[in-house]
Amino acid sequence: MRGVVQPMRLLAGIPSVASAFLCLLTTASGAPTDFSYVIDQVKGTPGRQVVLETKLVSAIGGIQGWSVGQCFVNTQVAKAISATIQGTPTATIKAGEPPAFQRINVLPNGITQGVVIDFDGVVKAGPFSPDAPLVIFRATYQILAEAQEGSCLQIQPCATLGDPPVIPVVVIAGESISVQGPYNQDGEVCAVLPTGNRLYFEEDRYPLAEGATEVRVKVLMDTGNAITGFSFGVSHNPDLLTLRGIEQGSNLAATNGGKGPTFFETDISPNPGPGGTVGCLISMARPFDSLGPGEAFHLVDLVYNVAAGATAGMVSNLSFTSALDTPKVDVVFDASGTAYTPEDGTLEVVTSRVIYGGGAGGPKFLRGDVTDDGKLTISDGVRIARDLFQQGPAISCDDAADANDDEKLDAADVLYLLNHLFLGGPGLPAPSAACGPDDTGAGDLGCVSHTFCEA
């Protein structure tokens, strides 16, 4: 049969599995053009990791398994780190359970996968439309630090990996049918350099359990330039935190051949305060070193002690500022004499928060009631949405905004609340009928105040 390969070659190098397919042989009912493999195409900055999905499109059902080989071209751009079915529909494809057999091999020059859904041939899968394909695995790639702007790692289906080679096929009725469908798409990982400059914290929230005594906060930088120096101040709430130290981050310490920057000075008790300041010049003599362009450069670690009198629900904003010390230390990036600052719009700065305590016994609130009026209305959904996109005043009780109680603030909270109000969706998790603490015990978000429940 044209386009059909022998089942023994489906999972090359695994004869026991291939033999299991021989007992399933009947008459094939598919053609090569019924099936397509679609691989994601993504961009990222050098040094970052990206995730690509490989998907299967099938015009017909009755799929019993598949195999795929993917070859890499231009491996100086990125490398595959890992691949998994976890978190994909394939992980539960056998009536809610993992497939009977599944193996992924990550090789220097490619990836192979073989899947048998059910050795008995009872459980089958498909069809899968182009709009709703089956994700068969996710692979994580590291874009190499030396990757050039616009260069791409190509990921192409191939039949040359393994001995004997793994063939891109789908198994229908025991026959292995080659994949030649119209939706086939090669994957690629392309390197792009960031534009602009950004100074930020690794996390937008740092939740602390009651009894925690310290927190370590990474300060990161994205830049489209070669940064030769920087300075900034960071303020905090002294009722919750005391700055104990400022340490060089991994990327900064690696400059000048691992010797670190030529000039690096910090002040953990500036006047005026409270907060800390940093001033850094990477090199003062040839050969000059720099950081960038690129993303997520680790500049410093801020190490804080938690105040002895801290109580559940206390919050400290962490903010970059030019208002600390005498003379004042400005927030600025320098690239060989060119300054980038928040004031002229060439440097974006992002705030973060440390939240202490929570869970049972923490502040009382009404879930969903972010307008603080004791009622759930469409206004609460609008307020959450505006807060997410920074188009309004900050919400004072993040626990209340966490409508679905997943300890995250995102668009899902808006949809969950509106679905409850207008489409008969499930009620909000407690506390929703009456004011109360976050009884889930997670307490990751915090609640500075909820006036209605404090009355």
FIPA-669203 format. One record per residue (C-alpha): x, y negated, z; residue in one letter. Coordinates in steps of 0.001 Angstrom, whole numbers, padded with zeros to 6 digits, always signed. Layout:
XYZa;...
***
This chain:
+000000+000000+000000m;+001433-003374-001003r;+002272-005516+002001g;+002050-002620+004459v;+005113-001452+006395v;+005502+001753+008308q;+004263+001651+011913p;+007583+003138+013096m;+009183-000229+012250r;+006636-002328+014124l;+008609-002390+017379l;+012068-001646+016100a;+014335-000009+018614g;+011371+001238+020712i;+010551+004643+019114p;+008300+005822+021955s;+006012+002848+021451v;+006096+003130+017685a;+005192+006803+017984s;+002159+005889+020055a;+000872+003993+017039f;+001057+007019+014785l;-001897+008584+016594c;-003991+005519+015759l;-003593+005791+012003l;-006752+005503+009969t;-007547+003445+006902t;-006255-000144+007025a;-008897-002812+006543s;-006771-005966+006321g;-004566-007709+003768a;-001381-009760+004285p;-003231-012984+003533t;-005631-012353+006426d;-002904-013199+008959f;-000700-016223+009666s;+001948-017080+012263y;+002001-020745+013294v;+004988-022095+015240i;+004924-025523+016904d;+007031-028435+015692q;+008239-030752+018459v;+010657-033607+019075k;+012692-034401+022151g;+015720-036272+023340t;+019147-034659+023724p;+019529-032949+027090g;+015800-032317+027562r;+013806-029103+027432q;+010767-028595+025217v;+008206-025798+024947v;+006942-024340+021670l;+004014-022012+021183e;+003772-019306+018555t;+000189-018647+017489k;-001568-015972+015495l;-004363-016784+013046v;-006451-013823+011888s;-009388-013801+009496a;-010537-010443+010828i;-010838-008615+014139g;-009693-005218+015267g;-006096-006227+016025i;-004277-003533+018012q;-000871-005192+018236g;+001735-007232+016425w;+005424-007918+016128s;+007309-010996+015087v;+010890-011998+014476g;+011923-015644+014432q;+015351-016659+013110c;+017133-019889+014069f;+018779-022208+011560v;+020986-025119+012676n;+021702-023855+016191t;+023931-026819+017032q;+020738-028802+017770v;+018995-026624+020372a;+019020-023180+021942k;+016265-020924+023239a;+016378-020452+027007i;+013394-018224+027686s;+010139-016920+026247a;+007051-015570+027997t;+003401-014629+027597i;+002598-015965+031077q;-000036-018686+030956g;-001188-017665+027475t;-004306-015682+026436p;-002009-012805+025518t;-001270-012283+029222a;-004876-011141+029742t;-005696-009823+026270i;-006507-006272+027426k;-009927-006977+028938a;-008434-009405+031459g;-005217-007440+031961e;-001774-007663+030316p;-001222-005696+027111p;-000194-002066+027498a;+003224-002947+026122f;+004905-006305+025593q;+008528-007162+025077r;+010237-010421+024116i;+013945-010634+023334n;+015661-014035+023307v;+018786-013781+021155l;+021434-016361+020211p;+020072-016413+016672n;+016362-015835+017233g;+013456-014339+019176i;+011578-011079+018725t;+008305-009929+020239q;+006379-006687+020113g;+002907-006167+021587v;+000652-003132+021895v;-002705-004171+023339i;-003989-000712+024266d;-002278+002630+023582f;-005696+004280+023369d;-006791+001818+020689g;-009993+000962+022577v;-009307-002695+023319v;-008750-004806+020212k;-008568-008515+019495a;-009551-011128+016928g;-010549-012783+014777p;-008712-016055+015542f;-009517-019131+013494s;-007015-021872+012551p;-008827-024154+015016d;-008605-021594+017836a;-005559-019393+017217p;-004192-016879+019701l;-001087-018107+021538v;+001124-015017+021563i;+004058-016518+023498f;+005681-019741+024668r;+009405-020384+024302a;+011483-022988+026131t;+014297-024679+024220y;+017154-026852+025475q;+018029-029699+023112i;+021807-029948+023260l;+023343-033146+024583a;+025452-033529+021434e;+022493-033166+019031a;+022398-035926+016439q;+019388-038186+015847e;+017002-036578+013359g;+018701-033172+013349s;+016432-030143+013745c;+016624-026518+014793l;+014545-024570+012267q;+012552-021554+013505i;+011498-019258+010684q;+009732-015882+010630p;+012227-013291+009479c;+012794-009539+009223a;+016526-009403+010008t;+016706-009336+013818l;+017311-006047+015608g;+018520-002661+014408d;+016359-001572+012712p;+014953-005085+012178p;+011699-006265+013731v;+009163-007047+011000i;+006498-009807+011299p;+003365-007660+011127v;-000107-007252+012598v;-001515-003786+013343v;-005067-003042+012190i;-006435+000493+012388a;-002931+001800+013009g;-001439+000196+009878e;+001255-002479+010128s;+000330-005263+007721i;+002878-007923+006797s;+001976-011529+007536v;+001695-013719+004436q;-001300-015897+005313g;-001968-019435+004122p;-001527-021007+007563y;+002037-019814+008152n;+004091-022661+009631q;+007763-022650+010484d;+008717-024160+013808g;+011282-026843+014505e;+012896-028639+017425v;+014149-032074+016377c;+016386-034432+018337a;+015275-038033+018657v;+016894-040788+020666l;+014745-042853+023014p;+014073-046505+022367t;+014041-049119+025082g;+015063-048650+028715n;+013255-047161+031697r;+014153-046916+035400l;+012010-044525+037413y;+011785-041916+040164f;+011760-038200+039374e;+008262-037808+040873e;+005414-040297+040999d;+004432-038905+044425r;+006444-037291+047205y;+004062-035459+049572p;+005483-034619+052991l;+004035-032120+055417a;+003488-033299+058975e;+006688-032743+060903g;+008968-033385+057911a;+012051-035357+058920t;+013552-036437+055606e;+012924-036843+051890v;+015402-037034+049019r;+014348-039100+045992v;+016069-038975+042591k;+016352-042180+040554v;+016473-041529+036800l;+017116-043572+033655m;+015951-043325+030052d;+017760-045517+027554t;+018301-046045+023868g;+021632-047732+024594n;+025085-046914+025923a;+024747-048210+029492i;+028029-049377+031027t;+026659-050677+034339g;+023511-051267+036369f;+022166-052674+039598s;+018836-052573+041418f;+017138-052764+044775g;+014503-050333+046099v;+012020-051348+048805s;+010091-049055+051179h;+007706-049133+054136n;+009831-049191+057338p;+006904-047866+059398d;+007304-044537+057580l;+010847-044405+056228l;+014408-045391+057071t;+017003-045327+054297l;+019896-043147+055468r;+022073-043143+052373g;+022438-043672+048628i;+024455-041002+046807e;+025705-040774+043246q;+023518-038672+040958g;+024868-035768+038923s;+025184-037636+035618n;+026768-040689+037198l;+029268-038588+039158a;+030281-036826+035926a;+031409-040038+034195t;+035081-040793+033564n;+035922-037129+033232g;+034284-036181+036522g;+035943-038937+038561k;+032726-040956+038749g;+032215-044667+038166p;+035050-047137+038767t;+032835-049372+040899f;+029916-048108+042995f;+028664-050064+045980e;+025505-049597+048048t;+023793-051356+050945d;+021243-049405+053010i;+020344-052319+055283s;+020264-055447+053115p;+019196-058828+054457n;+016482-059531+053498p;+015081-056000+053484g;+013832-053414+054085p;+015257-051247+051332g;+018555-050493+049670g;+020669-051882+046831t;+023044-050354+044296v;+025670-051918+042040g;+027641-049848+039535c;+030210-050432+036782l;+031075-047169+035098i;+034462-048163+033654s;+036806-051156+033938m;+039588-049958+031643a;+039978-047954+028460r;+038769-045433+027567p;+035421-046975+028519f;+032697-044525+029505d;+028929-044995+029507s;+025600-043213+029970l;+023230-042882+027044g;+021491-042952+024816p;+019222-040250+026180g;+016635-039422+028817e;+016526-038451+032488a;+020035-039527+033421f;+020396-038897+037162h;+021731-042162+038600l;+021401-041857+042381v;+019702-040009+045222d;+017945-042050+047895l;+017965-040167+051219v;+015305-041255+053739y;+014592-040273+057320n;+010929-040088+058354v;+010086-042427+061258a;+009423-040673+064560a;+006049-042384+064911g;+004752-041386+061458a;+001096-040336+061405t;-000931-038386+058853a;-002007-040452+055879g;+000810-042997+056070m;+002186-044058+052691v;+005339-045826+051579s;+005512-047304+048114n;+008944-047088+046516l;+009456-050087+044243s;+012388-051429+042255f;+012959-055050+043201t;+015332-057980+042707s;+014364-059521+046062a;+016806-057708+048371l;+020141-058776+049885d;+022081-062053+049875t;+022930-062917+047185p;+020027-061026+045653k;+020793-057857+043680v;+019004-057965+040336d;+017339-055042+038566v;+019403-054860+035379v;+020978-052450+032905f;+024130-053588+031106d;+025344-052302+027740a;+028773-053819+027041s;+027669-057283+028090g;+024044-057108+026911t;+021639-057297+029851a;+018239-055582+029972y;+015825-056704+032702t;+012154-056323+033659p;+011721-060088+033411e;+012502-060214+029686d;+010527-057055+028938g;+013558-054982+027880t;+013576-052738+030978l;+010530-050852+032250e;+010449-050010+035956v;+008067-047455+037509v;+006998-047165+041151t;+006500-044064+043291s;+005018-043188+046680r;+005896-041077+049689v;+002787-039680+051409i;+003069-038226+054908y;+000787-035540+056319g;-002772-034762+055291g;-004792-031553+055440g;-007078-030710+058359a;-006952-033447+060946g;-005889-036060+058397g;-007752-039221+057362p;-011478-038899+056720k;-012922-039658+053284f;-015705-038726+050855l;-014443-036863+047806r;-015238-038765+044618g;-016191-041979+046416d;-013331-044172+045224v;-015485-047324+045224t;-015776-046834+048991d;-019548-047393+049181d;-020624-043955+050451g;-022221-042946+047127k;-021238-041038+044000l;-022032-042988+040827t;-020676-043492+037351i;-018690-046411+038789s;-016492-043922+040652d;-015612-042163+037395g;-014807-045480+035718v;-012648-046532+038655r;-010629-043294+038561i;-010107-043648+034801a;-008942-047250+035155r;-006519-046272+037907d;-005050-043473+035766l;-004279-045900+032961f;-003186-048707+035329q;-005975-051000+034197q;-007270-051927+037621g;-006392-052170+041298p;-004824-049069+042815a;-007156-046636+044584i;-006559-046674+048338s;-007518-043016+048896c;-006061-040646+046322d;-007658-037650+048048d;-011064-039170+047241a;-010075-039559+043580a;-009096-035875+043392d;-012634-034846+042433a;-011783-031218+041599n;-009397-030818+044583d;-006462-029481+042546d;-004049-031886+044249e;-003466-033770+040989k;-004891-037011+039648l;-005686-036767+035956d;-008489-036994+033409a;-009880-033671+034658a;-011069-035466+037814d;-013088-037952+035754v;-014670-035162+033699l;-015414-033053+036777y;-017177-035948+038500l;-019224-036946+035435l;-020149-033315+034736n;-021484-033076+038303h;-023431-036340+038065l;-025011-035930+034634f;-024718-032344+033362l;-025588-030255+036402g;-022001-029202+036995g;-020697-027795+040283p;-020626-029967+043363g;-017466-031617+044568l;-015343-029684+047078p;-015499-030767+050710a;-015535-033307+052135p;-018375-034440+049894s;-021609-034138+051893a;-020138-036068+054834a;-016915-037819+055715c;-014121-035499+056725g;-010441-034592+056272p;-008959-032581+053428d;-009704-029108+054781d;-007837-027381+051953t;-004703-028073+053948g;-002766-029051+050810a;-002691-032761+051590g;-000465-033608+048646d;-002051-036901+047654l;-002787-038849+050812g;-005370-041389+051852c;-004274-044801+053044v;-007801-045944+053828s;-011439-045129+053150h;-013420-047973+054683t;-016818-046279+054490f;-015562-043335+056556c;-013747-045568+059018e;-016858-047573+059910a;
***
